[in-house]
Amino acid sequence: MIAVRTSDILLLPAELFHLLLAQSLPFTAYVIRQLNERMGQFIATIQNQRLLDVEGQVAQAIAQLFHPTLYPRTSLVLELSQEEIGLLSGISRQRVNQALGRLAELKLIGISYQSIRVVDLEGLRAFGLGTL
């Protein structure tokens, strides 16, 4: 794991984690839900890399940051650099720059220095998937 921002991380001793997993149904349900959502996001990312053009991959990488279970407090203004979006999507910063320009032309996002304002989240989610 690489943190690109200041992050709060909770570290439990392995014994306590396994005890909670074995004895707490709410904790177990939370862990399973998080793992399922992460696996779904991982599979979607692989699918996007194989099926979508660069603009579609960047659009989907940004849209994934609005997953209500994984990122419940995401703001419509994302403080992300082009390099960070490149890391999320597996695309070079230069190509991310071009893709962001195209998404801005379509009025799906607004671009500022090291931040992106999502203007049309549903449009961003649909971009490249054949539903726009």
VENDAVEN-V825158 format. One record per pair of residues at least 24 apart in sequence whose C-alpha atoms are under 10 Angstrom apart, sorted by the first residue. I is the first residue (numbers start at 0). J is the second residue. Records with the same first field share a line. If there is no record, write none. Layout:
# VENDAVEN-V825158
I = J + J
This chain:
# VENDAVEN-V825158
3 = 79 + 83 + 86
4 = 78 + 79
32 = 68 + 69
33 = 68 + 69
34 = 69
36 = 66 + 68 + 69
37 = 68 + 69
40 = 66 + 69
44 = 87 + 88 + 89
45 = 88
47 = 88 + 127 + 128
48 = 88 + 89 + 90
50 = 127 + 128
51 = 126 + 127 + 128 + 129
52 = 98 + 127
53 = 88 + 89 + 90 + 91 + 94 + 95 + 97 + 98 + 99 + 127
54 = 94 + 95 + 96 + 97 + 98 + 99 + 100 + 101 + 102 + 126 + 127
55 = 98 + 102 + 123 + 124 + 125 + 126 + 127 + 128
56 = 85 + 87 + 88 + 89 + 90 + 95 + 98 + 126 + 127 + 128
57 = 84 + 85 + 87 + 88 + 89 + 90 + 94 + 95 + 96 + 98 + 99 + 102 + 123 + 126 + 127
58 = 84 + 88 + 95 + 98 + 99 + 102 + 107 + 108 + 120 + 122 + 123 + 124 + 125 + 126 + 127
59 = 87 + 88 + 123 + 124 + 125 + 126 + 127 + 128
60 = 84 + 85 + 86 + 87 + 88 + 89 + 123 + 124
61 = 87 + 88 + 108 + 115 + 117 + 120 + 123 + 124
62 = 117 + 119 + 120 + 121 + 122 + 123 + 124 + 125 + 126
63 = 87 + 123 + 124
65 = 120 + 124
74 = 116 + 117
75 = 108 + 115 + 116 + 117 + 118 + 119 + 120
76 = 108 + 109 + 110 + 111 + 114 + 115 + 116 + 117 + 118
77 = 110 + 111 + 113 + 114 + 115 + 116 + 117
78 = 111 + 112 + 113 + 114 + 115 + 116
79 = 111 + 112 + 113 + 114 + 115
80 = 111 + 112 + 113 + 114 + 115
81 = 112 + 113 + 114 + 115
82 = 113
83 = 113
102 = 126
